[in-house]
Amino acid sequence: MPVAPQRGPIDTGTYPNLNVPPEVAAPVLTEEEKAGLAARVESARARQSGSGRGSATTGNSARLKKLAESHGPDTLNEIEAQ
């Protein structure tokens, strides 16, 4: 049986040049851009904290249990039918 050549580092007999500066992936954000992004994040956080998907369901466990009992079998039937 022929043996496949191993892959890995190749000894070239020289050392790599570590003094080459790395390429920049993206420009650095200015202070104004940073402040603008922080403000957008805070406003989105404030909008979502008062209302939204999770706010109405946090304190009503009885309603969630009833919902699971009514929707659970229907969902299982749909999954099994596929």
mmCIF file of the N, C-alpha and C atoms, coordinates in Angstrom:
data_MODEL
# 
_entry.id   MODEL 
# 
loop_
_atom_site.group_PDB 
_atom_site.id 
_atom_site.type_symbol 
_atom_site.label_atom_id 
_atom_site.label_alt_id 
_atom_site.label_comp_id 
_atom_site.label_asym_id 
_atom_site.label_entity_id 
_atom_site.label_seq_id 
_atom_site.pdbx_PDB_ins_code 
_atom_site.Cartn_x 
_atom_site.Cartn_y 
_atom_site.Cartn_z 
_atom_site.occupancy 
_atom_site.B_iso_or_equiv 
_atom_site.pdbx_formal_charge 
_atom_site.auth_seq_id 
_atom_site.auth_comp_id 
_atom_site.auth_asym_id 
_atom_site.auth_atom_id 
_atom_site.pdbx_PDB_model_num 
ATOM 1   N N  . MET A 1 1  ? 0.850   -1.186 0.000  1.00 0.00 ? 1  MET A N  1 
ATOM 2   C CA . MET A 1 1  ? 0.000   0.000  0.000  1.00 0.00 ? 1  MET A CA 1 
ATOM 3   C C  . MET A 1 1  ? 0.888   1.239  0.000  1.00 0.00 ? 1  MET A C  1 
ATOM 4   N N  . PRO A 1 2  ? 0.586   2.200  -0.858 1.00 0.00 ? 2  PRO A N  1 
ATOM 5   C CA . PRO A 1 2  ? 1.363   3.436  -0.842 1.00 0.00 ? 2  PRO A CA 1 
ATOM 6   C C  . PRO A 1 2  ? 1.002   4.267  0.381  1.00 0.00 ? 2  PRO A C  1 
ATOM 7   N N  . VAL A 1 3  ? 1.975   4.942  0.908  1.00 0.00 ? 3  VAL A N  1 
ATOM 8   C CA . VAL A 1 3  ? 1.778   5.782  2.085  1.00 0.00 ? 3  VAL A CA 1 
ATOM 9   C C  . VAL A 1 3  ? 1.574   7.219  1.629  1.00 0.00 ? 3  VAL A C  1 
ATOM 10  N N  . ALA A 1 4  ? 0.512   7.833  2.119  1.00 0.00 ? 4  ALA A N  1 
ATOM 11  C CA . ALA A 1 4  ? 0.221   9.219  1.753  1.00 0.00 ? 4  ALA A CA 1 
ATOM 12  C C  . ALA A 1 4  ? 1.212   10.138 2.467  1.00 0.00 ? 4  ALA A C  1 
ATOM 13  N N  . PRO A 1 5  ? 1.659   11.190 1.803  1.00 0.00 ? 5  PRO A N  1 
ATOM 14  C CA . PRO A 1 5  ? 2.571   12.114 2.463  1.00 0.00 ? 5  PRO A CA 1 
ATOM 15  C C  . PRO A 1 5  ? 1.871   12.839 3.604  1.00 0.00 ? 5  PRO A C  1 
ATOM 16  N N  . GLN A 1 6  ? 2.617   13.066 4.664  1.00 0.00 ? 6  GLN A N  1 
ATOM 17  C CA . GLN A 1 6  ? 2.049   13.752 5.820  1.00 0.00 ? 6  GLN A CA 1 
ATOM 18  C C  . GLN A 1 6  ? 2.012   15.244 5.571  1.00 0.00 ? 6  GLN A C  1 
ATOM 19  N N  . ARG A 1 7  ? 0.951   15.849 6.041  1.00 0.00 ? 7  ARG A N  1 
ATOM 20  C CA . ARG A 1 7  ? 0.825   17.301 5.927  1.00 0.00 ? 7  ARG A CA 1 
ATOM 21  C C  . ARG A 1 7  ? 1.230   17.921 7.242  1.00 0.00 ? 7  ARG A C  1 
ATOM 22  N N  . GLY A 1 8  ? 1.762   19.082 7.174  1.00 0.00 ? 8  GLY A N  1 
ATOM 23  C CA . GLY A 1 8  ? 2.164   19.798 8.376  1.00 0.00 ? 8  GLY A CA 1 
ATOM 24  C C  . GLY A 1 8  ? 3.188   20.849 8.022  1.00 0.00 ? 8  GLY A C  1 
ATOM 25  N N  . PRO A 1 9  ? 3.889   21.350 9.022  1.00 0.00 ? 9  PRO A N  1 
ATOM 26  C CA . PRO A 1 9  ? 4.867   22.387 8.744  1.00 0.00 ? 9  PRO A CA 1 
ATOM 27  C C  . PRO A 1 9  ? 6.022   21.856 7.911  1.00 0.00 ? 9  PRO A C  1 
ATOM 28  N N  . ILE A 1 10 ? 6.496   22.707 7.018  1.00 0.00 ? 10 ILE A N  1 
ATOM 29  C CA . ILE A 1 10 ? 7.615   22.341 6.156  1.00 0.00 ? 10 ILE A CA 1 
ATOM 30  C C  . ILE A 1 10 ? 8.839   23.119 6.631  1.00 0.00 ? 10 ILE A C  1 
ATOM 31  N N  . ASP A 1 11 ? 9.927   22.434 6.850  1.00 0.00 ? 11 ASP A N  1 
ATOM 32  C CA . ASP A 1 11 ? 11.158  23.074 7.283  1.00 0.00 ? 11 ASP A CA 1 
ATOM 33  C C  . ASP A 1 11 ? 11.842  23.682 6.058  1.00 0.00 ? 11 ASP A C  1 
ATOM 34  N N  . THR A 1 12 ? 11.838  25.027 5.997  1.00 0.00 ? 12 THR A N  1 
ATOM 35  C CA . THR A 1 12 ? 12.472  25.718 4.876  1.00 0.00 ? 12 THR A CA 1 
ATOM 36  C C  . THR A 1 12 ? 13.913  26.085 5.185  1.00 0.00 ? 12 THR A C  1 
ATOM 37  N N  . GLY A 1 13 ? 14.345  25.881 6.408  1.00 0.00 ? 13 GLY A N  1 
ATOM 38  C CA . GLY A 1 13 ? 15.707  26.224 6.799  1.00 0.00 ? 13 GLY A CA 1 
ATOM 39  C C  . GLY A 1 13 ? 15.880  27.685 7.155  1.00 0.00 ? 13 GLY A C  1 
ATOM 40  N N  . THR A 1 14 ? 14.804  28.475 7.157  1.00 0.00 ? 14 THR A N  1 
ATOM 41  C CA . THR A 1 14 ? 14.882  29.888 7.529  1.00 0.00 ? 14 THR A CA 1 
ATOM 42  C C  . THR A 1 14 ? 13.821  30.169 8.586  1.00 0.00 ? 14 THR A C  1 
ATOM 43  N N  . TYR A 1 15 ? 13.996  31.293 9.254  1.00 0.00 ? 15 TYR A N  1 
ATOM 44  C CA . TYR A 1 15 ? 13.020  31.712 10.254 1.00 0.00 ? 15 TYR A CA 1 
ATOM 45  C C  . TYR A 1 15 ? 12.037  32.694 9.613  1.00 0.00 ? 15 TYR A C  1 
ATOM 46  N N  . PRO A 1 16 ? 10.786  32.695 10.068 1.00 0.00 ? 16 PRO A N  1 
ATOM 47  C CA . PRO A 1 16 ? 9.818   33.647 9.504  1.00 0.00 ? 16 PRO A CA 1 
ATOM 48  C C  . PRO A 1 16 ? 10.140  35.061 9.971  1.00 0.00 ? 16 PRO A C  1 
ATOM 49  N N  . ASN A 1 17 ? 9.817   36.032 9.144  1.00 0.00 ? 17 ASN A N  1 
ATOM 50  C CA . ASN A 1 17 ? 10.020  37.433 9.499  1.00 0.00 ? 17 ASN A CA 1 
ATOM 51  C C  . ASN A 1 17 ? 8.846   37.880 10.359 1.00 0.00 ? 17 ASN A C  1 
ATOM 52  N N  . LEU A 1 18 ? 9.093   38.082 11.652 1.00 0.00 ? 18 LEU A N  1 
ATOM 53  C CA . LEU A 1 18 ? 8.040   38.476 12.579 1.00 0.00 ? 18 LEU A CA 1 
ATOM 54  C C  . LEU A 1 18 ? 7.918   39.989 12.700 1.00 0.00 ? 18 LEU A C  1 
ATOM 55  N N  . ASN A 1 19 ? 8.699   40.733 11.955 1.00 0.00 ? 19 ASN A N  1 
ATOM 56  C CA . ASN A 1 19 ? 8.677   42.189 12.024 1.00 0.00 ? 19 ASN A CA 1 
ATOM 57  C C  . ASN A 1 19 ? 7.719   42.816 11.021 1.00 0.00 ? 19 ASN A C  1 
ATOM 58  N N  . VAL A 1 20 ? 6.978   42.024 10.290 1.00 0.00 ? 20 VAL A N  1 
ATOM 59  C CA . VAL A 1 20 ? 6.010   42.539 9.330  1.00 0.00 ? 20 VAL A CA 1 
ATOM 60  C C  . VAL A 1 20 ? 4.753   42.932 10.105 1.00 0.00 ? 20 VAL A C  1 
ATOM 61  N N  . PRO A 1 21 ? 4.313   44.197 9.997  1.00 0.00 ? 21 PRO A N  1 
ATOM 62  C CA . PRO A 1 21 ? 3.110   44.594 10.739 1.00 0.00 ? 21 PRO A CA 1 
ATOM 63  C C  . PRO A 1 21 ? 1.877   43.894 10.175 1.00 0.00 ? 21 PRO A C  1 
ATOM 64  N N  . PRO A 1 22 ? 0.934   43.498 11.043 1.00 0.00 ? 22 PRO A N  1 
ATOM 65  C CA . PRO A 1 22 ? -0.282  42.823 10.554 1.00 0.00 ? 22 PRO A CA 1 
ATOM 66  C C  . PRO A 1 22 ? -1.180  43.798 9.796  1.00 0.00 ? 22 PRO A C  1 
ATOM 67  N N  . GLU A 1 23 ? -1.976  43.267 8.892  1.00 0.00 ? 23 GLU A N  1 
ATOM 68  C CA . GLU A 1 23 ? -2.926  44.090 8.157  1.00 0.00 ? 23 GLU A CA 1 
ATOM 69  C C  . GLU A 1 23 ? -4.118  44.408 9.047  1.00 0.00 ? 23 GLU A C  1 
ATOM 70  N N  . VAL A 1 24 ? -4.600  45.627 8.937  1.00 0.00 ? 24 VAL A N  1 
ATOM 71  C CA . VAL A 1 24 ? -5.731  46.068 9.744  1.00 0.00 ? 24 VAL A CA 1 
ATOM 72  C C  . VAL A 1 24 ? -7.013  45.573 9.083  1.00 0.00 ? 24 VAL A C  1 
ATOM 73  N N  . ALA A 1 25 ? -7.884  44.928 9.869  1.00 0.00 ? 25 ALA A N  1 
ATOM 74  C CA . ALA A 1 25 ? -9.128  44.380 9.324  1.00 0.00 ? 25 ALA A CA 1 
ATOM 75  C C  . ALA A 1 25 ? -10.158 45.468 9.061  1.00 0.00 ? 25 ALA A C  1 
ATOM 76  N N  . ALA A 1 26 ? -10.207 46.467 9.930  1.00 0.00 ? 26 ALA A N  1 
ATOM 77  C CA . ALA A 1 26 ? -11.185 47.540 9.777  1.00 0.00 ? 26 ALA A CA 1 
ATOM 78  C C  . ALA A 1 26 ? -10.601 48.808 10.402 1.00 0.00 ? 26 ALA A C  1 
ATOM 79  N N  . PRO A 1 27 ? -11.043 49.969 9.958  1.00 0.00 ? 27 PRO A N  1 
ATOM 80  C CA . PRO A 1 27 ? -10.532 51.203 10.566 1.00 0.00 ? 27 PRO A CA 1 
ATOM 81  C C  . PRO A 1 27 ? -11.016 51.328 12.007 1.00 0.00 ? 27 PRO A C  1 
ATOM 82  N N  . VAL A 1 28 ? -10.244 52.025 12.799 1.00 0.00 ? 28 VAL A N  1 
ATOM 83  C CA . VAL A 1 28 ? -10.576 52.229 14.207 1.00 0.00 ? 28 VAL A CA 1 
ATOM 84  C C  . VAL A 1 28 ? -11.743 53.204 14.306 1.00 0.00 ? 28 VAL A C  1 
ATOM 85  N N  . LEU A 1 29 ? -12.677 52.931 15.231 1.00 0.00 ? 29 LEU A N  1 
ATOM 86  C CA . LEU A 1 29 ? -13.820 53.813 15.438 1.00 0.00 ? 29 LEU A CA 1 
ATOM 87  C C  . LEU A 1 29 ? -13.367 55.102 16.106 1.00 0.00 ? 29 LEU A C  1 
ATOM 88  N N  . THR A 1 30 ? -13.950 56.207 15.664 1.00 0.00 ? 30 THR A N  1 
ATOM 89  C CA . THR A 1 30 ? -13.683 57.480 16.322 1.00 0.00 ? 30 THR A CA 1 
ATOM 90  C C  . THR A 1 30 ? -14.520 57.554 17.592 1.00 0.00 ? 30 THR A C  1 
ATOM 91  N N  . GLU A 1 31 ? -14.223 58.527 18.426 1.00 0.00 ? 31 GLU A N  1 
ATOM 92  C CA . GLU A 1 31 ? -14.985 58.695 19.671 1.00 0.00 ? 31 GLU A CA 1 
ATOM 93  C C  . GLU A 1 31 ? -16.447 59.017 19.375 1.00 0.00 ? 31 GLU A C  1 
ATOM 94  N N  . GLU A 1 32 ? -16.697 59.792 18.315 1.00 0.00 ? 32 GLU A N  1 
ATOM 95  C CA . GLU A 1 32 ? -18.081 60.132 17.953 1.00 0.00 ? 32 GLU A CA 1 
ATOM 96  C C  . GLU A 1 32 ? -18.845 58.892 17.496 1.00 0.00 ? 32 GLU A C  1 
ATOM 97  N N  . GLU A 1 33 ? -18.204 58.048 16.685 1.00 0.00 ? 33 GLU A N  1 
ATOM 98  C CA . GLU A 1 33 ? -18.852 56.816 16.235 1.00 0.00 ? 33 GLU A CA 1 
ATOM 99  C C  . GLU A 1 33 ? -19.122 55.887 17.411 1.00 0.00 ? 33 GLU A C  1 
ATOM 100 N N  . LYS A 1 34 ? -18.169 55.815 18.318 1.00 0.00 ? 34 LYS A N  1 
ATOM 101 C CA . LYS A 1 34 ? -18.337 54.968 19.490 1.00 0.00 ? 34 LYS A CA 1 
ATOM 102 C C  . LYS A 1 34 ? -19.497 55.448 20.361 1.00 0.00 ? 34 LYS A C  1 
ATOM 103 N N  . ALA A 1 35 ? -19.589 56.764 20.562 1.00 0.00 ? 35 ALA A N  1 
ATOM 104 C CA . ALA A 1 35 ? -20.678 57.321 21.365 1.00 0.00 ? 35 ALA A CA 1 
ATOM 105 C C  . ALA A 1 35 ? -22.025 57.110 20.669 1.00 0.00 ? 35 ALA A C  1 
ATOM 106 N N  . GLY A 1 36 ? -22.054 57.260 19.338 1.00 0.00 ? 36 GLY A N  1 
ATOM 107 C CA . GLY A 1 36 ? -23.298 57.056 18.604 1.00 0.00 ? 36 GLY A CA 1 
ATOM 108 C C  . GLY A 1 36 ? -23.787 55.616 18.688 1.00 0.00 ? 36 GLY A C  1 
ATOM 109 N N  . LEU A 1 37 ? -22.857 54.679 18.559 1.00 0.00 ? 37 LEU A N  1 
ATOM 110 C CA . LEU A 1 37 ? -23.240 53.266 18.663 1.00 0.00 ? 37 LEU A CA 1 
ATOM 111 C C  . LEU A 1 37 ? -23.706 52.923 20.065 1.00 0.00 ? 37 LEU A C  1 
ATOM 112 N N  . ALA A 1 38 ? -23.031 53.474 21.073 1.00 0.00 ? 38 ALA A N  1 
ATOM 113 C CA . ALA A 1 38 ? -23.443 53.219 22.455 1.00 0.00 ? 38 ALA A CA 1 
ATOM 114 C C  . ALA A 1 38 ? -24.841 53.767 22.712 1.00 0.00 ? 38 ALA A C  1 
ATOM 115 N N  . ALA A 1 39 ? -25.145 54.939 22.149 1.00 0.00 ? 39 ALA A N  1 
ATOM 116 C CA . ALA A 1 39 ? -26.473 55.523 22.321 1.00 0.00 ? 39 ALA A CA 1 
ATOM 117 C C  . ALA A 1 39 ? -27.537 54.670 21.635 1.00 0.00 ? 39 ALA A C  1 
ATOM 118 N N  . ARG A 1 40 ? -27.218 54.152 20.442 1.00 0.00 ? 40 ARG A N  1 
ATOM 119 C CA . ARG A 1 40 ? -28.182 53.282 19.745 1.00 0.00 ? 40 ARG A CA 1 
ATOM 120 C C  . ARG A 1 40 ? -28.457 52.015 20.536 1.00 0.00 ? 40 ARG A C  1 
ATOM 121 N N  . VAL A 1 41 ? -27.420 51.432 21.104 1.00 0.00 ? 41 VAL A N  1 
ATOM 122 C CA . VAL A 1 41 ? -27.590 50.207 21.890 1.00 0.00 ? 41 VAL A CA 1 
ATOM 123 C C  . VAL A 1 41 ? -28.427 50.480 23.133 1.00 0.00 ? 41 VAL A C  1 
ATOM 124 N N  . GLU A 1 42 ? -28.133 51.587 23.815 1.00 0.00 ? 42 GLU A N  1 
ATOM 125 C CA . GLU A 1 42 ? -28.897 51.922 25.021 1.00 0.00 ? 42 GLU A CA 1 
ATOM 126 C C  . GLU A 1 42 ? -30.362 52.204 24.703 1.00 0.00 ? 42 GLU A C  1 
ATOM 127 N N  . SER A 1 43 ? -30.639 52.886 23.593 1.00 0.00 ? 43 SER A N  1 
ATOM 128 C CA . SER A 1 43 ? -32.034 53.163 23.256 1.00 0.00 ? 43 SER A CA 1 
ATOM 129 C C  . SER A 1 43 ? -32.774 51.875 22.887 1.00 0.00 ? 43 SER A C  1 
ATOM 130 N N  . ALA A 1 44 ? -32.103 50.978 22.179 1.00 0.00 ? 44 ALA A N  1 
ATOM 131 C CA . ALA A 1 44 ? -32.734 49.696 21.852 1.00 0.00 ? 44 ALA A CA 1 
ATOM 132 C C  . ALA A 1 44 ? -32.978 48.887 23.115 1.00 0.00 ? 44 ALA A C  1 
ATOM 133 N N  . ARG A 1 45 ? -32.034 48.912 24.039 1.00 0.00 ? 45 ARG A N  1 
ATOM 134 C CA . ARG A 1 45 ? -32.197 48.192 25.298 1.00 0.00 ? 45 ARG A CA 1 
ATOM 135 C C  . ARG A 1 45 ? -33.361 48.762 26.094 1.00 0.00 ? 45 ARG A C  1 
ATOM 136 N N  . ALA A 1 46 ? -33.491 50.085 26.112 1.00 0.00 ? 46 ALA A N  1 
ATOM 137 C CA . ALA A 1 46 ? -34.580 50.722 26.855 1.00 0.00 ? 46 ALA A CA 1 
ATOM 138 C C  . ALA A 1 46 ? -35.936 50.394 26.228 1.00 0.00 ? 46 ALA A C  1 
ATOM 139 N N  . ARG A 1 47 ? -35.995 50.369 24.887 1.00 0.00 ? 47 ARG A N  1 
ATOM 140 C CA . ARG A 1 47 ? -37.261 50.027 24.220 1.00 0.00 ? 47 ARG A CA 1 
ATOM 141 C C  . ARG A 1 47 ? -37.677 48.592 24.510 1.00 0.00 ? 47 ARG A C  1 
ATOM 142 N N  . GLN A 1 48 ? -36.723 47.689 24.544 1.00 0.00 ? 48 GLN A N  1 
ATOM 143 C CA . GLN A 1 48 ? -37.050 46.280 24.710 1.00 0.00 ? 48 GLN A CA 1 
ATOM 144 C C  . GLN A 1 48 ? -37.288 45.896 26.160 1.00 0.00 ? 48 GLN A C  1 
ATOM 145 N N  . SER A 1 49 ? -36.770 46.645 27.098 1.00 0.00 ? 49 SER A N  1 
ATOM 146 C CA . SER A 1 49 ? -36.932 46.260 28.496 1.00 0.00 ? 49 SER A CA 1 
ATOM 147 C C  . SER A 1 49 ? -38.353 46.487 28.989 1.00 0.00 ? 49 SER A C  1 
ATOM 148 N N  . GLY A 1 50 ? -39.033 47.527 28.506 1.00 0.00 ? 50 GLY A N  1 
ATOM 149 C CA . GLY A 1 50 ? -40.375 47.825 28.976 1.00 0.00 ? 50 GLY A CA 1 
ATOM 150 C C  . GLY A 1 50 ? -41.455 47.026 28.283 1.00 0.00 ? 50 GLY A C  1 
ATOM 151 N N  . SER A 1 51 ? -41.259 46.715 27.051 1.00 0.00 ? 51 SER A N  1 
ATOM 152 C CA . SER A 1 51 ? -42.269 45.972 26.313 1.00 0.00 ? 51 SER A CA 1 
ATOM 153 C C  . SER A 1 51 ? -41.562 45.063 25.339 1.00 0.00 ? 51 SER A C  1 
ATOM 154 N N  . GLY A 1 52 ? -42.273 44.082 24.892 1.00 0.00 ? 52 GLY A N  1 
ATOM 155 C CA . GLY A 1 52 ? -41.659 43.184 23.933 1.00 0.00 ? 52 GLY A CA 1 
ATOM 156 C C  . GLY A 1 52 ? -42.079 41.763 24.148 1.00 0.00 ? 52 GLY A C  1 
ATOM 157 N N  . ARG A 1 53 ? -41.314 40.878 23.570 1.00 0.00 ? 53 ARG A N  1 
ATOM 158 C CA . ARG A 1 53 ? -41.680 39.478 23.579 1.00 0.00 ? 53 ARG A CA 1 
ATOM 159 C C  . ARG A 1 53 ? -41.685 38.868 24.974 1.00 0.00 ? 53 ARG A C  1 
ATOM 160 N N  . GLY A 1 54 ? -40.692 39.133 25.776 1.00 0.00 ? 54 GLY A N  1 
ATOM 161 C CA . GLY A 1 54 ? -40.559 38.441 27.047 1.00 0.00 ? 54 GLY A CA 1 
ATOM 162 C C  . GLY A 1 54 ? -41.206 39.124 28.218 1.00 0.00 ? 54 GLY A C  1 
ATOM 163 N N  . SER A 1 55 ? -41.657 40.365 28.071 1.00 0.00 ? 55 SER A N  1 
ATOM 164 C CA . SER A 1 55 ? -42.145 41.095 29.232 1.00 0.00 ? 55 SER A CA 1 
ATOM 165 C C  . SER A 1 55 ? -43.485 40.573 29.738 1.00 0.00 ? 55 SER A C  1 
ATOM 166 N N  . ALA A 1 56 ? -44.365 40.122 28.880 1.00 0.00 ? 56 ALA A N  1 
ATOM 167 C CA . ALA A 1 56 ? -45.693 39.699 29.311 1.00 0.00 ? 56 ALA A CA 1 
ATOM 168 C C  . ALA A 1 56 ? -45.704 38.272 29.856 1.00 0.00 ? 56 ALA A C  1 
ATOM 169 N N  . THR A 1 57 ? -44.696 37.500 29.605 1.00 0.00 ? 57 THR A N  1 
ATOM 170 C CA . THR A 1 57 ? -44.725 36.095 29.999 1.00 0.00 ? 57 THR A CA 1 
ATOM 171 C C  . THR A 1 57 ? -43.907 35.791 31.236 1.00 0.00 ? 57 THR A C  1 
ATOM 172 N N  . THR A 1 58 ? -43.236 36.782 31.820 1.00 0.00 ? 58 THR A N  1 
ATOM 173 C CA . THR A 1 58 ? -42.326 36.484 32.921 1.00 0.00 ? 58 THR A CA 1 
ATOM 174 C C  . THR A 1 58 ? -43.042 36.093 34.199 1.00 0.00 ? 58 THR A C  1 
ATOM 175 N N  . GLY A 1 59 ? -44.203 36.676 34.520 1.00 0.00 ? 59 GLY A N  1 
ATOM 176 C CA . GLY A 1 59 ? -44.814 36.409 35.798 1.00 0.00 ? 59 GLY A CA 1 
ATOM 177 C C  . GLY A 1 59 ? -46.063 35.556 35.750 1.00 0.00 ? 59 GLY A C  1 
ATOM 178 N N  . ASN A 1 60 ? -46.415 34.991 34.624 1.00 0.00 ? 60 ASN A N  1 
ATOM 179 C CA . ASN A 1 60 ? -47.680 34.292 34.502 1.00 0.00 ? 60 ASN A CA 1 
ATOM 180 C C  . ASN A 1 60 ? -47.412 32.813 34.199 1.00 0.00 ? 60 ASN A C  1 
ATOM 181 N N  . SER A 1 61 ? -46.938 32.068 35.191 1.00 0.00 ? 61 SER A N  1 
ATOM 182 C CA . SER A 1 61 ? -46.576 30.670 34.957 1.00 0.00 ? 61 SER A CA 1 
ATOM 183 C C  . SER A 1 61 ? -47.799 29.786 34.723 1.00 0.00 ? 61 SER A C  1 
ATOM 184 N N  . ALA A 1 62 ? -48.927 30.104 35.361 1.00 0.00 ? 62 ALA A N  1 
ATOM 185 C CA . ALA A 1 62 ? -50.133 29.297 35.157 1.00 0.00 ? 62 ALA A CA 1 
ATOM 186 C C  . ALA A 1 62 ? -50.599 29.394 33.709 1.00 0.00 ? 62 ALA A C  1 
ATOM 187 N N  . ARG A 1 63 ? -50.529 30.583 33.146 1.00 0.00 ? 63 ARG A N  1 
ATOM 188 C CA . ARG A 1 63 ? -50.931 30.762 31.747 1.00 0.00 ? 63 ARG A CA 1 
ATOM 189 C C  . ARG A 1 63 ? -50.001 29.998 30.813 1.00 0.00 ? 63 ARG A C  1 
ATOM 190 N N  . LEU A 1 64 ? -48.713 30.009 31.130 1.00 0.00 ? 64 LEU A N  1 
ATOM 191 C CA . LEU A 1 64 ? -47.753 29.294 30.296 1.00 0.00 ? 64 LEU A CA 1 
ATOM 192 C C  . LEU A 1 64 ? -47.966 27.784 30.362 1.00 0.00 ? 64 LEU A C  1 
ATOM 193 N N  . LYS A 1 65 ? -48.285 27.267 31.553 1.00 0.00 ? 65 LYS A N  1 
ATOM 194 C CA . LYS A 1 65 ? -48.549 25.828 31.683 1.00 0.00 ? 65 LYS A CA 1 
ATOM 195 C C  . LYS A 1 65 ? -49.782 25.432 30.886 1.00 0.00 ? 65 LYS A C  1 
ATOM 196 N N  . LYS A 1 66 ? -50.816 26.261 30.959 1.00 0.00 ? 66 LYS A N  1 
ATOM 197 C CA . LYS A 1 66 ? -52.041 25.981 30.209 1.00 0.00 ? 66 LYS A CA 1 
ATOM 198 C C  . LYS A 1 66 ? -51.763 26.023 28.706 1.00 0.00 ? 66 LYS A C  1 
ATOM 199 N N  . LEU A 1 67 ? -50.970 26.962 28.275 1.00 0.00 ? 67 LEU A N  1 
ATOM 200 C CA . LEU A 1 67 ? -50.606 27.076 26.877 1.00 0.00 ? 67 LEU A CA 1 
ATOM 201 C C  . LEU A 1 67 ? -49.809 25.859 26.418 1.00 0.00 ? 67 LEU A C  1 
ATOM 202 N N  . ALA A 1 68 ? -48.889 25.387 27.241 1.00 0.00 ? 68 ALA A N  1 
ATOM 203 C CA . ALA A 1 68 ? -48.101 24.203 26.888 1.00 0.00 ? 68 ALA A CA 1 
ATOM 204 C C  . ALA A 1 68 ? -48.981 22.962 26.801 1.00 0.00 ? 68 ALA A C  1 
ATOM 205 N N  . GLU A 1 69 ? -49.952 22.840 27.712 1.00 0.00 ? 69 GLU A N  1 
ATOM 206 C CA . GLU A 1 69 ? -50.846 21.678 27.682 1.00 0.00 ? 69 GLU A CA 1 
ATOM 207 C C  . GLU A 1 69 ? -51.726 21.685 26.430 1.00 0.00 ? 69 GLU A C  1 
ATOM 208 N N  . SER A 1 70 ? -52.120 22.868 25.980 1.00 0.00 ? 70 SER A N  1 
ATOM 209 C CA . SER A 1 70 ? -53.010 22.916 24.825 1.00 0.00 ? 70 SER A CA 1 
ATOM 210 C C  . SER A 1 70 ? -52.250 22.819 23.500 1.00 0.00 ? 70 SER A C  1 
ATOM 211 N N  . HIS A 1 71 ? -51.038 23.338 23.450 1.00 0.00 ? 71 HIS A N  1 
ATOM 212 C CA . HIS A 1 71 ? -50.293 23.342 22.198 1.00 0.00 ? 71 HIS A CA 1 
ATOM 213 C C  . HIS A 1 71 ? -49.330 22.166 22.069 1.00 0.00 ? 71 HIS A C  1 
ATOM 214 N N  . GLY A 1 72 ? -48.979 21.539 23.152 1.00 0.00 ? 72 GLY A N  1 
ATOM 215 C CA . GLY A 1 72 ? -48.024 20.435 23.108 1.00 0.00 ? 72 GLY A CA 1 
ATOM 216 C C  . GLY A 1 72 ? -48.464 19.278 22.235 1.00 0.00 ? 72 GLY A C  1 
ATOM 217 N N  . PRO A 1 73 ? -49.643 18.721 22.465 1.00 0.00 ? 73 PRO A N  1 
ATOM 218 C CA . PRO A 1 73 ? -50.090 17.597 21.636 1.00 0.00 ? 73 PRO A CA 1 
ATOM 219 C C  . PRO A 1 73 ? -50.234 17.964 20.153 1.00 0.00 ? 73 PRO A C  1 
ATOM 220 N N  . ASP A 1 74 ? -50.722 19.177 19.868 1.00 0.00 ? 74 ASP A N  1 
ATOM 221 C CA . ASP A 1 74 ? -50.852 19.607 18.471 1.00 0.00 ? 74 ASP A CA 1 
ATOM 222 C C  . ASP A 1 74 ? -49.493 19.654 17.784 1.00 0.00 ? 74 ASP A C  1 
ATOM 223 N N  . THR A 1 75 ? -48.507 20.170 18.485 1.00 0.00 ? 75 THR A N  1 
ATOM 224 C CA . THR A 1 75 ? -47.167 20.258 17.913 1.00 0.00 ? 75 THR A CA 1 
ATOM 225 C C  . THR A 1 75 ? -46.586 18.877 17.681 1.00 0.00 ? 75 THR A C  1 
ATOM 226 N N  . LEU A 1 76 ? -46.764 17.969 18.626 1.00 0.00 ? 76 LEU A N  1 
ATOM 227 C CA . LEU A 1 76 ? -46.273 16.601 18.460 1.00 0.00 ? 76 LEU A CA 1 
ATOM 228 C C  . LEU A 1 76 ? -46.943 15.915 17.273 1.00 0.00 ? 76 LEU A C  1 
ATOM 229 N N  . ASN A 1 77 ? -48.229 16.125 17.102 1.00 0.00 ? 77 ASN A N  1 
ATOM 230 C CA . ASN A 1 77 ? -48.930 15.528 15.961 1.00 0.00 ? 77 ASN A CA 1 
ATOM 231 C C  . ASN A 1 77 ? -48.390 16.070 14.645 1.00 0.00 ? 77 ASN A C  1 
ATOM 232 N N  . GLU A 1 78 ? -48.078 17.356 14.587 1.00 0.00 ? 78 GLU A N  1 
ATOM 233 C CA . GLU A 1 78 ? -47.523 17.932 13.372 1.00 0.00 ? 78 GLU A CA 1 
ATOM 234 C C  . GLU A 1 78 ? -46.134 17.353 13.071 1.00 0.00 ? 78 GLU A C  1 
ATOM 235 N N  . ILE A 1 79 ? -45.333 17.177 14.102 1.00 0.00 ? 79 ILE A N  1 
ATOM 236 C CA . ILE A 1 79 ? -43.981 16.620 13.920 1.00 0.00 ? 79 ILE A CA 1 
ATOM 237 C C  . ILE A 1 79 ? -44.061 15.179 13.454 1.00 0.00 ? 79 ILE A C  1 
ATOM 238 N N  . GLU A 1 80 ? -44.928 14.391 14.078 1.00 0.00 ? 80 GLU A N  1 
ATOM 239 C CA . GLU A 1 80 ? -45.046 12.986 13.734 1.00 0.00 ? 80 GLU A CA 1 
ATOM 240 C C  . GLU A 1 80 ? -45.639 12.777 12.344 1.00 0.00 ? 80 GLU A C  1 
ATOM 241 N N  . ALA A 1 81 ? -46.443 13.730 11.870 1.00 0.00 ? 81 ALA A N  1 
ATOM 242 C CA . ALA A 1 81 ? -47.058 13.596 10.565 1.00 0.00 ? 81 ALA A CA 1 
ATOM 243 C C  . ALA A 1 81 ? -46.052 13.790 9.428  1.00 0.00 ? 81 ALA A C  1 
ATOM 244 N N  . GLN A 1 82 ? -44.931 14.404 9.716  1.00 0.00 ? 82 GLN A N  1 
ATOM 245 C CA . GLN A 1 82 ? -43.943 14.650 8.665  1.00 0.00 ? 82 GLN A CA 1 
ATOM 246 C C  . GLN A 1 82 ? -43.164 13.457 8.379  1.00 0.00 ? 82 GLN A C  1 
# 
